[in-house]
Amino acid sequence: MASGYASLFRNKQFMCLWTAQIFSQFADRAVFVLFVAVLTAQAVASSADKTVHAAELTSWLYVAFTIPAVVLSPFAGVCVDRWSNRAVLVISNLIRAFFVALVALSWVKQYPKVAFTLAFLISIGAQFFGPAETASIPRLVKREDLYCANALFFTTMMIALGFGFAIGEPIIAHTGIGGAPYAVAGLFLIAAILLMGISDNKPQKHDREPWWEELRVGIAYIVDSPPVFRAILKITILFSTIITLNIIAVALVEQVMHLQPFQFGYVIAAAGLGMMIGNFWVGHQGPNASPRLMVYGGFTGLGLCMCCLGSLGFIQDHLFPLVGMSGVYFNGLLMLVPMLFSTLLGISCAFVAVPTQATLQAAVPEDLRGKVFGAQNTAMSAASTIPVILTGVSADNLPGGVSTTLFLIGVPTFVTGLVQVLRAIRDPSLRSKL
């Protein structure tokens, strides 16, 4: 029997969807870098207080990209269930390509409000892409290949999240700010062309209720279906934790590793490598394991690795001086220690993400997938905001800084995951399978 990955790589329609996701994800990251370059260049040219003005413009840019993610995802999910998935995916990329290309116009650079409007419109297009893409995966692959399919999608998503911003600078350097919008728009166009090769769903033609009533039905389905509700809750918690760790990484390299803040990419890269390793293993072996045990084992490992990373700060501040190693930090060769914990942390994240998303896709009926995954996107976007703000404040102001913050997040995660693992092991049905 061929492995799930071999089956997927022979599935031309899945490969079209997956490759299109790669181009679209990296284009999304490059778009943000492009807007930052355009806005800050204008700030430098026109503002006396350049630093403050540029930072303020970048903050407003975050707002322009975030509002549609929180507000429009549920409505987008309803539309995905009503319309052709393939058409939504193609049009979403074409719309983003069009608005990105408009950034090349001179008056966009002169008027920041125009740039914010374009960013807002591009983000609207992205909200339709996400639910349609997620809803298409279980239609294009066999049920037994869902683990492998989600492993590949999560791997490329995390690579784009960790390194996608890095491609923006080379694009701008080679094409200039004037030519970069066309280059980024080209990435969206390639994605749109690839998506024309996938099969489509068959939306029902009967008279439909108003969109808000369909949205209510979708939300009621989530609330009344405990497995679906728990799966969305787990994915939301994991996503919030991943975003929070991106913020913590900056303080970690500064306070524990004594590197420059902009070198936080070492930690993110190690976690990304861990996710790639974990995704590959879970995609290949996950269908033979207990999803419940794997997910809660992932949360246990996630909490334990965060505690281990948090302990490094206390070790260098209190233990090293006792053994005559005062002034020794976790850099140089010792940098391998936080890198190892970061890699294990990434592996733990994969143990949670892949089986949870695969279970969710298999459980939700096709005519409700858009609404459910739209609600999931809204929950993920909204839930990540407050933890990110609180994490940044606590890492800078609490006694112990980033180490205390990691323990505050890691200990409850570890304890909760361990309790659930023990309950799962005591489950008679699971014991019989083991």
MARLO-106693 format. One record per residue (C-alpha): chain; x, y, z; residue in three letters. Coordinates in steps of 0.001 Angstrom, whole numbers. Each point is the difference from the previous one (the first is absolute). Layout:
BEGIN
+--------+---------+---------+---------+---------+
! cadena !       X !       Y !       Z ! residuo !
+--------+---------+---------+---------+---------+
!      A !       X !       Y !       Z !     ala !
...
+--------+---------+---------+---------+---------+
! end
This chain:
BEGIN
+--------+---------+---------+---------+---------+
! cadena !       X !       Y !       Z ! residuo !
+--------+---------+---------+---------+---------+
!      A !       0 !       0 !       0 !     met !
!      A !    1432 !    3366 !   -1059 !     ala !
!      A !     541 !    2588 !    2674 !     ser !
!      A !   -2370 !    2930 !     291 !     gly !
!      A !    2626 !    2407 !   -1297 !     tyr !
!      A !     596 !   -2099 !   -3116 !     ala !
!      A !   -3740 !     -66 !    -644 !     ser !
!      A !    -237 !    3785 !     387 !     leu !
!      A !    2918 !     711 !   -2307 !     phe !
!      A !   -1773 !   -2025 !   -2688 !     arg !
!      A !   -3215 !    1972 !     563 !     asn !
!      A !     272 !    2783 !   -2596 !     lys !
!      A !   -2930 !    1992 !    1360 !     gln !
!      A !    1348 !      -6 !    3537 !     phe !
!      A !    3427 !    1027 !   -1294 !     met !
!      A !   -1602 !    2938 !   -1821 !     cys !
!      A !   -1713 !    1106 !    3229 !     leu !
!      A !    3113 !    -472 !    2145 !     trp !
!      A !    2333 !    1770 !   -2455 !     thr !
!      A !   -2477 !    2857 !    -334 !     ala !
!      A !     -35 !     304 !    3801 !     gln !
!      A !    3793 !     374 !       1 !     ile !
!      A !     -74 !    2854 !   -2525 !     phe !
!      A !   -2958 !    1661 !    1730 !     ser !
!      A !    1459 !    -271 !    3521 !     gln !
!      A !    3369 !    1448 !    -968 !     phe !
!      A !   -1680 !    2732 !   -2039 !     ala !
!      A !   -2085 !     938 !    3059 !     asp !
!      A !    3164 !     457 !    2083 !     arg !
!      A !    1740 !    1937 !   -2766 !     ala !
!      A !   -3027 !    2312 !    -248 !     val !
!      A !     452 !    1130 !    3587 !     phe !
!      A !    3702 !     694 !    -532 !     val !
!      A !    -871 !    1920 !   -3166 !     leu !
!      A !   -2501 !    2235 !    1796 !     phe !
!      A !    2452 !     629 !    2838 !     val !
!      A !    2635 !    1035 !   -2547 !     ala !
!      A !   -2397 !    2331 !   -1801 !     val !
!      A !   -1367 !    1622 !    3157 !     leu !
!      A !    3326 !     389 !    1805 !     thr !
!      A !    1693 !    1376 !   -3098 !     ala !
!      A !   -2643 !    2699 !    -188 !     gln !
!      A !     291 !     609 !    3758 !     ala !
!      A !    3744 !     508 !    -306 !     val !
!      A !    -514 !    2403 !   -2867 !     ala !
!      A !   -2698 !    2111 !    1622 !     ser !
!      A !     210 !    -210 !    3790 !     ser !
!      A !    2255 !    1896 !    2344 !     ala !
!      A !    -496 !   -2631 !    2720 !     asp !
!      A !     753 !   -2887 !   -2354 !     lys !
!      A !     259 !   -2889 !    2457 !     thr !
!      A !   -3252 !     642 !    1832 !     val !
!      A !   -1919 !     735 !   -3184 !     his !
!      A !    1220 !   -3158 !   -1730 !     ala !
!      A !    -831 !   -2160 !    3047 !     ala !
!      A !   -3466 !    1518 !     213 !     glu !
!      A !    -638 !    -693 !   -3690 !     leu !
!      A !    1090 !   -3616 !     422 !     thr !
!      A !   -2392 !    -417 !    2948 !     ser !
!      A !   -2889 !    1308 !   -2085 !     trp !
!      A !    1029 !   -2430 !   -2721 !     leu !
!      A !    -421 !   -2899 !    2455 !     tyr !
!      A !   -3487 !    1297 !     782 !     val !
!      A !    -907 !     201 !   -3702 !     ala !
!      A !    1022 !   -3623 !    -553 !     phe !
!      A !   -1552 !   -1320 !    3241 !     thr !
!      A !   -3524 !    1500 !      -8 !     ile !
!      A !   -1283 !   -2080 !   -2951 !     pro !
!      A !    1444 !   -3166 !    1570 !     ala !
!      A !   -2124 !     499 !    3134 !     val !
!      A !   -3140 !    1495 !   -1527 !     val !
!      A !    -450 !   -1616 !   -3407 !     leu !
!      A !    1109 !   -3631 !     436 !     ser !
!      A !   -3467 !   -1264 !    1093 !     pro !
!      A !   -1688 !    1708 !   -2969 !     phe !
!      A !    2714 !   -1334 !   -2309 !     ala !
!      A !    -657 !   -3505 !    1316 !     gly !
!      A !   -3695 !     264 !    -952 !     val !
!      A !     968 !    1143 !   -3495 !     cys !
!      A !    2415 !   -2911 !    -394 !     val !
!      A !   -2856 !   -2446 !     674 !     asp !
!      A !   -2285 !    1829 !   -2451 !     arg !
!      A !    2428 !     461 !   -2876 !     trp !
!      A !    2440 !   -2014 !   -2052 !     ser !
!      A !    3101 !    -671 !    2139 !     asn !
!      A !    2259 !      87 !   -3039 !     arg !
!      A !   -1414 !    3336 !   -1115 !     ala !
!      A !     460 !    1464 !    3498 !     val !
!      A !    3626 !   -1152 !     113 !     leu !
!      A !     835 !    1326 !   -3479 !     val !
!      A !   -1817 !    3325 !     396 !     ile !
!      A !    1533 !     554 !    3452 !     ser !
!      A !    3495 !    -189 !   -1502 !     asn !
!      A !    -929 !    2121 !   -3032 !     leu !
!      A !   -1477 !    2716 !    2226 !     ile !
!      A !    3102 !      76 !    2185 !     arg !
!      A !    2228 !     106 !   -3090 !     ala !
!      A !   -1966 !    2975 !   -1359 !     phe !
!      A !     115 !    2049 !    3199 !     phe !
!      A !    3669 !    -802 !     618 !     val !
!      A !     837 !    1181 !   -3518 !     ala !
!      A !   -1703 !    3329 !     798 !     leu !
!      A !    2643 !     639 !    2682 !     val !
!      A !    2374 !     863 !   -2867 !     ala !
!      A !   -2016 !    3174 !    -728 !     leu !
!      A !    1777 !    3151 !    1148 !     ser !
!      A !   -2941 !    1451 !    1926 !     trp !
!      A !    -104 !   -3071 !    2252 !     val !
!      A !    3428 !     978 !    1346 !     lys !
!      A !   -1097 !    3607 !     485 !     gln !
!      A !   -3184 !    -703 !    1960 !     tyr !
!      A !     285 !   -2580 !    2832 !     pro !
!      A !   -3789 !    -257 !     304 !     lys !
!      A !    -121 !   -1402 !   -3523 !     val !
!      A !    2609 !   -2618 !     963 !     ala !
!      A !   -2029 !    -947 !    3092 !     phe !
!      A !   -3114 !    -356 !   -2172 !     thr !
!      A !    1823 !   -2300 !   -2414 !     leu !
!      A !    1338 !   -2066 !    2917 !     ala !
!      A !   -3558 !    -288 !    1346 !     phe !
!      A !   -1320 !   -1172 !   -3392 !     leu !
!      A !    2821 !   -2526 !    -421 !     ile !
!      A !    -761 !   -1409 !    3441 !     ser !
!      A !   -3671 !    -358 !    -936 !     ile !
!      A !    1020 !   -2196 !   -2933 !     gly !
!      A !    2136 !   -2136 !    2283 !     ala !
!      A !   -2940 !    -742 !    2333 !     gln !
!      A !   -1845 !   -1832 !   -2787 !     phe !
!      A !    3071 !   -1996 !    -987 !     phe !
!      A !     559 !   -1646 !    3404 !     gly !
!      A !   -3393 !   -1739 !     544 !     pro !
!      A !    -244 !   -1018 !   -3677 !     ala !
!      A !    3471 !   -1531 !      87 !     glu !
!      A !    -595 !   -1922 !    3245 !     thr !
!      A !   -3404 !   -1202 !   -1221 !     ala !
!      A !    1561 !   -1269 !   -3251 !     ser !
!      A !    2576 !   -2300 !    1615 !     ile !
!      A !   -2410 !   -2782 !    1136 !     pro !
!      A !   -1659 !     108 !   -3432 !     arg !
!      A !    3248 !    -505 !   -1926 !     leu !
!      A !    1665 !   -2689 !    2127 !     val !
!      A !   -1068 !   -3328 !    1437 !     lys !
!      A !   -1039 !     -83 !    3633 !     arg !
!      A !    3035 !   -2094 !     953 !     glu !
!      A !    2302 !    2632 !   -1553 !     asp !
!      A !   -1346 !    2948 !    2016 !     leu !
!      A !    2836 !    -247 !    2537 !     tyr !
!      A !    2670 !     229 !   -2692 !     cys !
!      A !   -1851 !    2771 !   -1843 !     ala !
!      A !    -313 !    2153 !    3101 !     asn !
!      A !    3608 !    -742 !     939 !     ala !
!      A !    1136 !    1460 !   -3333 !     leu !
!      A !   -2276 !    3020 !     303 !     phe !
!      A !    1075 !     768 !    3567 !     phe !
!      A !    3656 !    -399 !    -952 !     thr !
!      A !    -174 !    2539 !   -2812 !     thr !
!      A !   -2164 !    2314 !    2114 !     met !
!      A !    2584 !      25 !    2790 !     met !
!      A !    2870 !     463 !   -2454 !     ile !
!      A !   -1824 !    2976 !   -1476 !     ala !
!      A !    -777 !    1355 !    3481 !     leu !
!      A !    3621 !    -313 !    1109 !     gly !
!      A !    1852 !     869 !   -3202 !     phe !
!      A !   -2582 !    1472 !   -2365 !     gly !
!      A !     785 !    3559 !    1020 !     phe !
!      A !    3612 !    -587 !   -1048 !     ala !
!      A !    -895 !    -203 !   -3703 !     ile !
!      A !   -1437 !    3521 !     -20 !     gly !
!      A !    3361 !    1727 !     355 !     glu !
!      A !    1737 !   -1831 !   -2914 !     pro !
!      A !   -2996 !     697 !   -2251 !     ile !
!      A !     139 !    3711 !     817 !     ile !
!      A !    3803 !      43 !    -325 !     ala !
!      A !     -84 !   -1520 !   -3504 !     his !
!      A !   -3065 !    1753 !   -1413 !     thr !
!      A !    -165 !    3198 !    2048 !     gly !
!      A !   -3102 !    1235 !    1800 !     ile !
!      A !   -1500 !     907 !   -3370 !     gly !
!      A !     360 !   -3507 !   -1459 !     gly !
!      A !    -544 !   -2105 !    3143 !     ala !
!      A !   -3830 !     249 !     -98 !     pro !
!      A !     -47 !   -1636 !   -3434 !     tyr !
!      A !    2348 !   -2772 !    1165 !     ala !
!      A !   -2177 !    -764 !    3046 !     val !
!      A !   -3167 !     199 !   -2117 !     ala !
!      A !    1624 !   -2592 !   -2262 !     gly !
!      A !     179 !   -2453 !    2907 !     leu !
!      A !   -3758 !     347 !     533 !     phe !
!      A !    -592 !    -468 !   -3747 !     leu !
!      A !    2012 !   -3235 !      -9 !     ile !
!      A !   -2108 !   -1245 !    2925 !     ala !
!      A !   -3212 !     879 !   -1872 !     ala !
!      A !    1143 !   -1902 !   -3109 !     ile !
!      A !     910 !   -3079 !    2042 !     leu !
!      A !   -3388 !      13 !    1744 !     leu !
!      A !   -1818 !    -260 !   -3319 !     met !
!      A !    1178 !   -3613 !     -99 !     gly !
!      A !   -1944 !   -1241 !    3047 !     ile !
!      A !   -3447 !   -1602 !     -34 !     ser !
!      A !   -2903 !    2016 !    1304 !     asp !
!      A !   -2715 !    -566 !    2570 !     asn !
!      A !   -3660 !     -75 !    -944 !     lys !
!      A !   -1867 !    2761 !    1866 !     pro !
!      A !   -3677 !    -804 !     429 !     gln !
!      A !   -2328 !    1981 !   -2265 !     lys !
!      A !   -3041 !     156 !    2289 !     his !
!      A !   -1209 !    3287 !    1485 !     asp !
!      A !    2237 !    1061 !    2827 !     arg !
!      A !    -751 !    1782 !    3236 !     glu !
!      A !    1535 !    3427 !     756 !     pro !
!      A !    3748 !    -183 !     640 !     trp !
!      A !    -402 !     896 !    3674 !     trp !
!      A !   -2349 !   -2949 !     477 !     glu !
!      A !    2519 !   -2328 !   -1670 !     glu !
!      A !    2679 !    1440 !    2270 !     leu !
!      A !   -2203 !    -722 !    3029 !     arg !
!      A !    -433 !   -3586 !   -1199 !     val !
!      A !    3765 !    -384 !    -344 !     gly !
!      A !     669 !    1396 !    3479 !     ile !
!      A !   -2761 !   -2181 !    1468 !     ala !
!      A !    1591 !   -3046 !   -1627 !     tyr !
!      A !    3360 !     836 !    1630 !     ile !
!      A !   -1583 !     545 !    3426 !     val !
!      A !   -2160 !   -3135 !    -195 !     asp !
!      A !    2857 !   -2218 !   -1210 !     ser !
!      A !    2479 !    -439 !    2892 !     pro !
!      A !    2742 !   -1677 !   -2125 !     pro !
!      A !     -73 !    2875 !   -2504 !     val !
!      A !     -94 !    2633 !    2741 !     phe !
!      A !    2925 !   -1602 !    1833 !     arg !
!      A !    2013 !    -308 !   -3218 !     ala !
!      A !    -453 !    3720 !    -801 !     ile !
!      A !     865 !     879 !    3594 !     leu !
!      A !    3224 !   -2053 !    -162 !     lys !
!      A !    1071 !    1528 !   -3324 !     ile !
!      A !    -767 !    3501 !    1318 !     thr !
!      A !    2044 !    -560 !    3181 !     ile !
!      A !    2891 !   -1427 !   -2031 !     leu !
!      A !     -46 !    2875 !   -2484 !     phe !
!      A !     -42 !    2568 !    2810 !     ser !
!      A !    2945 !   -1793 !    1617 !     thr !
!      A !    1993 !     -18 !   -3261 !     ile !
!      A !    -600 !    3719 !    -576 !     ile !
!      A !     893 !     699 !    3637 !     thr !
!      A !    3248 !   -1955 !    -359 !     leu !
!      A !     963 !    2213 !   -2943 !     asn !
!      A !    -183 !    2964 !    2392 !     ile !
!      A !    1781 !   -1856 !    2800 !     ile !
!      A !    2833 !    -989 !   -2356 !     ala !
!      A !    1124 !    3624 !    -240 !     val !
!      A !     325 !     326 !    3789 !     ala !
!      A !    1504 !   -3507 !     275 !     leu !
!      A !    2970 !     705 !   -2259 !     val !
!      A !     588 !    3330 !    1745 !     glu !
!      A !    -386 !   -1018 !    3658 !     gln !
!      A !    1157 !   -3641 !     -34 !     val !
!      A !    2236 !    -411 !   -3043 !     met !
!      A !    1388 !    3559 !     173 !     his !
!      A !    -291 !     492 !   -3749 !     leu !
!      A !   -1447 !    2928 !   -1903 !     gln !
!      A !   -3828 !      92 !     -40 !     pro !
!      A !    -109 !    -220 !   -3789 !     phe !
!      A !    1741 !   -3407 !     240 !     gln !
!      A !   -3167 !   -1630 !    1366 !     phe !
!      A !    -210 !   -1826 !   -3328 !     gly !
!      A !    2285 !   -2699 !    1445 !     tyr !
!      A !   -2715 !   -1025 !    2460 !     val !
!      A !   -2780 !     202 !   -2606 !     ile !
!      A !    2060 !   -2023 !   -2492 !     ala !
!      A !     635 !   -2740 !    2583 !     ala !
!      A !   -3718 !    -173 !     846 !     ala !
!      A !    -826 !     -83 !   -3714 !     gly !
!      A !    2429 !   -2879 !    -504 !     leu !
!      A !   -1688 !   -1830 !    2871 !     gly !
!      A !   -3409 !     505 !   -1574 !     met !
!      A !    1272 !   -1372 !   -3301 !     met !
!      A !    1369 !   -3106 !    1747 !     ile !
!      A !   -3174 !    -424 !    2058 !     gly !
!      A !   -2293 !     573 !   -2986 !     asn !
!      A !    1829 !   -2648 !   -2032 !     phe !
!      A !    -199 !   -2566 !    2791 !     trp !
!      A !   -3635 !     716 !     873 !     val !
!      A !   -1024 !     -47 !   -3658 !     gly !
!      A !    1662 !   -3397 !    -481 !     his !
!      A !    -748 !   -1705 !    3332 !     gln !
!      A !   -2870 !    2057 !    1419 !     gly !
!      A !   -2869 !   -2008 !   -1532 !     pro !
!      A !    1218 !   -3036 !    1972 !     asn !
!      A !      52 !    1856 !    3341 !     ala !
!      A !   -2689 !    1289 !    2334 !     ser !
!      A !    -854 !    3606 !   -1009 !     pro !
!      A !   -1026 !     839 !    3564 !     arg !
!      A !    3230 !   -1326 !    1502 !     leu !
!      A !    2094 !    1682 !   -2696 !     met !
!      A !   -1643 !    3414 !     402 !     val !
!      A !     185 !     133 !    3791 !     tyr !
!      A !    3502 !   -1451 !    -123 !     gly !
!      A !     853 !    2919 !   -2291 !     gly !
!      A !   -1409 !    2508 !    2497 !     phe !
!      A !    1974 !   -1712 !    2784 !     thr !
!      A !    3207 !     225 !   -2014 !     gly !
!      A !    -756 !    3605 !    -945 !     leu !
!      A !    -406 !    1013 !    3645 !     gly !
!      A !    3097 !   -1945 !    1077 !     leu !
!      A !    2191 !    1581 !   -2697 !     cys !
!      A !   -1222 !    3494 !     947 !     met !
!      A !     904 !    -701 !    3630 !     cys !
!      A !    3427 !   -1274 !   -1065 !     cys !
!      A !     603 !    3155 !   -2042 !     leu !
!      A !   -1174 !    2094 !    2940 !     gly !
!      A !    2379 !   -1778 !    2374 !     ser !
!      A !    3034 !    1051 !   -2067 !     leu !
!      A !    -250 !    3588 !    1189 !     gly !
!      A !     -81 !   -1042 !    3653 !     phe !
!      A !    2882 !   -2441 !    -562 !     ile !
!      A !    2304 !    2648 !   -1452 !     gln !
!      A !    -964 !    2584 !    2638 !     asp !
!      A !      63 !   -2190 !    3117 !     his !
!      A !    1593 !   -3411 !    -649 !     leu !
!      A !    2934 !     942 !   -2225 !     phe !
!      A !    1459 !    2473 !    2567 !     pro !
!      A !    -100 !   -2731 !    2690 !     leu !
!      A !    2248 !   -2274 !   -2081 !     val !
!      A !    2432 !    2705 !   -1076 !     gly !
!      A !   -1596 !     699 !   -3390 !     met !
!      A !   -1098 !    3576 !     662 !     ser !
!      A !    -379 !    1920 !   -3245 !     gly !
!      A !    -605 !   -3147 !   -2077 !     val !
!      A !   -3090 !     174 !   -2197 !     tyr !
!      A !   -1800 !   -2316 !   -2370 !     phe !
!      A !    1794 !    1165 !   -3127 !     asn !
!      A !    2896 !   -1372 !   -1958 !     gly !
!      A !      62 !   -3798 !     379 !     leu !
!      A !   -2539 !     171 !    2863 !     leu !
!      A !   -2489 !    1474 !   -2480 !     met !
!      A !    -691 !   -3600 !   -1000 !     leu !
!      A !   -1957 !    -431 !    3258 !     val !
!      A !   -2794 !    2534 !    -717 !     pro !
!      A !      78 !   -1086 !   -3654 !     met !
!      A !    -670 !   -3612 !    1069 !     leu !
!      A !   -2917 !     998 !    2224 !     phe !
!      A !   -1406 !    2178 !   -2801 !     ser !
!      A !     201 !   -2918 !   -2433 !     thr !
!      A !   -1788 !   -2311 !    2459 !     leu !
!      A !   -2599 !    2720 !     505 !     leu !
!      A !    -648 !      75 !   -3747 !     gly !
!      A !    -395 !   -3787 !     -63 !     ile !
!      A !   -2558 !     274 !    2822 !     ser !
!      A !   -1976 !    2587 !   -1973 !     cys !
!      A !    -222 !   -2397 !   -2951 !     ala !
!      A !   -1407 !   -2711 !    2275 !     phe !
!      A !   -2879 !    2352 !     835 !     val !
!      A !    -638 !    1716 !   -3337 !     ala !
!      A !     -76 !   -2815 !   -2547 !     val !
!      A !   -2322 !   -2549 !    1682 !     pro !
!      A !   -2330 !    2724 !    1284 !     thr !
!      A !    -451 !    1608 !   -3418 !     gln !
!      A !    -304 !   -3372 !   -1757 !     ala !
!      A !   -2675 !   -1122 !    2476 !     thr !
!      A !   -1868 !    3262 !    -466 !     leu !
!      A !      19 !    -280 !   -3801 !     gln !
!      A !   -1230 !   -3593 !     125 !     ala !
!      A !   -2790 !     798 !    2477 !     ala !
!      A !   -1572 !    3088 !   -1612 !     val !
!      A !   -2576 !    -593 !   -2804 !     pro !
!      A !    1003 !    1529 !   -3341 !     glu !
!      A !   -2870 !    2510 !     -51 !     asp !
!      A !    1134 !    1429 !    3368 !     leu !
!      A !    3769 !      34 !    -475 !     arg !
!      A !     231 !    3620 !   -1148 !     gly !
!      A !   -1982 !    1298 !    2977 !     lys !
!      A !    1909 !   -2142 !    2505 !     val !
!      A !    3444 !     877 !   -1333 !     phe !
!      A !    -985 !    3657 !    -328 !     gly !
!      A !    -958 !       1 !    3685 !     ala !
!      A !    3296 !   -1739 !     772 !     gln !
!      A !    1961 !    2754 !   -1791 !     asn !
!      A !   -1884 !    2645 !    1968 !     thr !
!      A !     718 !   -1722 !    3308 !     ala !
!      A !    3692 !    -361 !    -858 !     met !
!      A !     373 !    3649 !   -1019 !     ser !
!      A !   -1907 !    1389 !    2982 !     ala !
!      A !    1538 !   -2307 !    2607 !     ala !
!      A !    3576 !     810 !   -1001 !     ser !
!      A !    -311 !    3751 !     628 !     thr !
!      A !    -218 !     214 !    3799 !     ile !
!      A !    2665 !   -2653 !     776 !     pro !
!      A !    2465 !    1746 !   -2305 !     val !
!      A !    -507 !    3322 !    1787 !     ile !
!      A !     192 !   -1515 !    3499 !     leu !
!      A !    3056 !   -2088 !    -889 !     thr !
!      A !    1968 !    2988 !   -1220 !     gly !
!      A !    -840 !    1967 !    3155 !     val !
!      A !     781 !   -2873 !    2397 !     ser !
!      A !    3291 !    -945 !   -1705 !     ala !
!      A !    1253 !    3565 !     440 !     asp !
!      A !   -1388 !     809 !    3455 !     asn !
!      A !    -449 !   -3109 !    2184 !     leu !
!      A !    2814 !   -1097 !    2353 !     pro !
!      A !    1927 !   -2628 !   -1928 !     gly !
!      A !   -1213 !    1455 !   -3301 !     gly !
!      A !    -390 !   -2515 !   -2775 !     val !
!      A !     775 !   -2968 !    2293 !     ser !
!      A !   -2917 !     814 !    2309 !     thr !
!      A !   -2266 !     520 !   -3015 !     thr !
!      A !     920 !   -3387 !   -1443 !     leu !
!      A !    -771 !   -1698 !    3323 !     phe !
!      A !   -3342 !    1814 !     292 !     leu !
!      A !   -1025 !   -1418 !   -3373 !     ile !
!      A !    1877 !   -3303 !     130 !     gly !
!      A !   -1041 !   -1341 !    3414 !     val !
!      A !   -3804 !      97 !    -596 !     pro !
!      A !     498 !   -1420 !   -3497 !     thr !
!      A !    2161 !   -2852 !    1316 !     phe !
!      A !   -2287 !    -849 !    2926 !     val !
!      A !   -3182 !      78 !   -2098 !     thr !
!      A !    1552 !   -2100 !   -2757 !     gly !
!      A !    1410 !   -2543 !    2467 !     leu !
!      A !   -3336 !    -394 !    1789 !     val !
!      A !   -1744 !    -648 !   -3322 !     gln !
!      A !    2704 !   -2473 !   -1075 !     val !
!      A !    -469 !   -1981 !    3231 !     leu !
!      A !   -3768 !       9 !    -508 !     arg !
!      A !     440 !   -1206 !   -3574 !     ala !
!      A !    2315 !   -2820 !    1097 !     ile !
!      A !   -2558 !   -1120 !    2598 !     arg !
!      A !   -2731 !     -66 !   -2653 !     asp !
!      A !    -900 !   -3714 !    -442 !     pro !
!      A !    -611 !     373 !   -3727 !     ser !
!      A !    3458 !    1528 !    -527 !     leu !
!      A !    1676 !   -2629 !    2178 !     arg !
!      A !   -1515 !   -2755 !   -2116 !     ser !
!      A !    1408 !    1629 !   -3168 !     lys !
!      A !    3428 !     393 !    1560 !     leu !
+--------+---------+---------+---------+---------+
! end
